[in-house]
Amino acid sequence: MTAGAGAAVGALREIGFLLERSRSDTFRVKAYRGAADALEAMSPAQVAEHQTGRTWGTVTGVGPKTATVISQALAGEVPAYLQQLRDAKAPLVDGGTRMRAAMRGDLHVHSTWSDGGSPLEEMMTTARDLGHEYCAITDHSPRLKVARGLSAERLREQIDVTRALGERLAPFRVLQGIEVDILEDGGLDQSDALLAELDVVVASVHSKLRSDSETMTHRMVGAIANPRTNVLGHCTGRLVEGERGTRPPSTFDAEVVFEACRTFGVAVEINSRPERRDPPTALLQLAVDMGCVFSIDTDAHAPGQLDFQIYGCARAEEMGIDPDRVINTWPVDRLLEFCAR
């Protein structure tokens, strides 16, 4: 790819990132990402031919607006639409900057290997470009078929891909993780031997969220007590807004669950997705008071959502959580030692 084509691809992807960050319509985001993919697949001769002939509109995946961006970028200009979005960029939330400055990584991220919208490499390079020292890929486990959860074979394949990617992106660390389903009996939806090969295990409930409190408590504590579990993901499963509608929080004995987290060394996730904001404030305060440690994660399914971490950071600051109680503020060696325990 020529330097000019690389600049055009970068402009298209940055527009997608900025649109996604502002929670713009998904189809608009996909249009710019699709155009970037189309351009990236072209030979230098094809790029030159379309630019000279002004025929970008004939390329599958390129529309009038994306054609303008490509033409302007190839001409050595900053595309006007990109500049407009840059100028309009504003903080997503008041506060959270002190905690965000302490963050070294993100421990809950998805890719096209499961239900994410962008490739693994794009998610990791975006995390790096946002200033992280490490990021964990945590695609879903096999039981969650609707999210294309990874079978043991596909997870082993991903491990190989992740290791190779980590070598290319060093010193940035690509951590191999999983968001493993907590089964109804409190077990984890992947073999113990395979979980032992991973850097980070986020355990979450995704099914039968309306179970009674006693059932859900036993289920969650069973998973928390599993030595492979490092982070309890979005503990109530609630949705407070968004395209998927709303969903009430699961009910469980929070004192018992958070005491299990404290006892077994499992971090309580502060899920930063705007539609989750999980745990709710009262439960988050309880976890703080009970001495839990935390992981502030984006649960990102696309690159622009990796910037959502500031939402969780703002909530943590409001609660007065010391950055040292957040495991992804730690250097990677300390984090991996915590997870290996």
Phi, psi and omega in degrees: 000134178287165179299320180296316178294322177298321178295322179293317177298316179298321179296316179297317181289324177294322176298316177301317179299312184292323176295316181294318179302324180271009177061044178285173180302134183301322183295325177295317179299313182297328180298316181286323177292321179295320178295321178298317178298317181297317181293320182296332182279352185274152172281160176304324180294319179295319179299313181297321181296314181291324180292317180293318183273359183051047185246025180300331180294347179270354183276128178299128180095356179244122179255182182303316182289318179290329176298320179296317179299314181297312182300315181293320180293320179292336177277003178087011181260158166280118182307138185301320182292322177298316179297322178298317180291322176298317181294329183273352183298132182220161176304140181286335184203154174283136177086182178086355188290325180294315179293319181297324179295335180275344184291136178249347183191182181225130187249014181211096186217141181244159180222185179292354173295329174238250186252015176285165184259355184223156182296156180306313183297320180294322178296318182288318180293327176293317177301317177299315183292338176279359175103004179286151175268338179205161176205140180258133171270123186229065177290166189287162179268168193298331184298332182273076185294326181297338179255016180055047181303147186280125170292170178302320181294316180291325178295319177297321177297318179296323179302316179297317180295318182296318179298316179295319179296319179300322178295322181288327185265359181306142015276356173302137183256123173265111181267138178268119179225194178200146164260100187267136178291138170274116183285169185298333179268008181088359177284172179252142188277053173188155184293148180299321182297321180286321176300328181294340180277349188269158178279321187220134176238115173261123181251129185220151172268129179235356184227156180048050183290345180264016176301157180292163188301316182296316180298314182292323179298311179299319181298312183291318181295324177301317180289320181296324181286346178292126183301342181279342184282129179249326184223135172269111185279148178015078197298329182263345180070012185288158170232128183253349179191180171107178185297331181277002182083194181251159180211133181289159179290149172295156177252135177199165178281098187296325180296319180292315182296314182287329174295323176296318177301315180295316184293317186265005176069045178248129180283140174274123181285132164264099185281123190272357181297131183302329182277352179256303185043057188245131007285157170301161188304315182297320179288323177297318178298321178298315180297322176298310183296331183273359174087021178289159167259166190226162170228120180265107189237157181269334189054037185291138174247005180198157187303317183298335180285346177295341177277356181287352182303332180299330177298313178292325179296321179296319179295319180296319178297318179300327180276356180073026180287128177290136181306330182289348175272003180251114192293336179268019161264352186278153170303153188300323181295320178293320178299312183294327176294318177299314182292326181290338179293000000 
